[in-house]
Amino acid sequence: MAVSKKTKRSVSTGIATIQATFNNTIISIADQNGEVLVQGSPAVVGFKGARRSSAFAATKAASDAAERAIKKYGIREVKVIVSGPGAGRNAAVKGLDSAGLKITTLIDKTPIPHNGCRPRKSPRK
């Protein structure tokens, strides 16, 4: 059985998706086809519990993920897609920028209800 050696891919542009929830911030950097190359979160960097939801943790996680993507794949510029209402939204974008990635476009895909679900029945007085 022949084991094929994995070739080193060189990717110049990618897509960075930031999902910022109230409890965590998840950063994934993919290539143009959508294949995820690098993932990062505050737990990977070493934040536990309530500190994962802070803006500082999101900055550290984003810069760590960006540095790994630059080192392994040679990514230079990214398109950033942000979704979610969390504290790490802008901080994660700042972390990607400070790591040396050039941000070409910034898209906000936070789901906003257009008068979605009916609210629950109010209790009787």
Secondary structure as UniProt FT lines:
FT   STRAND          13..20
FT   STRAND          25..30
FT   TURN            32..33
FT   STRAND          36..40
FT   HELIX           42..45
FT   HELIX           49..53
FT   HELIX           55..73
FT   STRAND          77..83
FT   TURN            87..88
FT   HELIX           89..98
FT   TURN            99..100
FT   STRAND          102..108
//
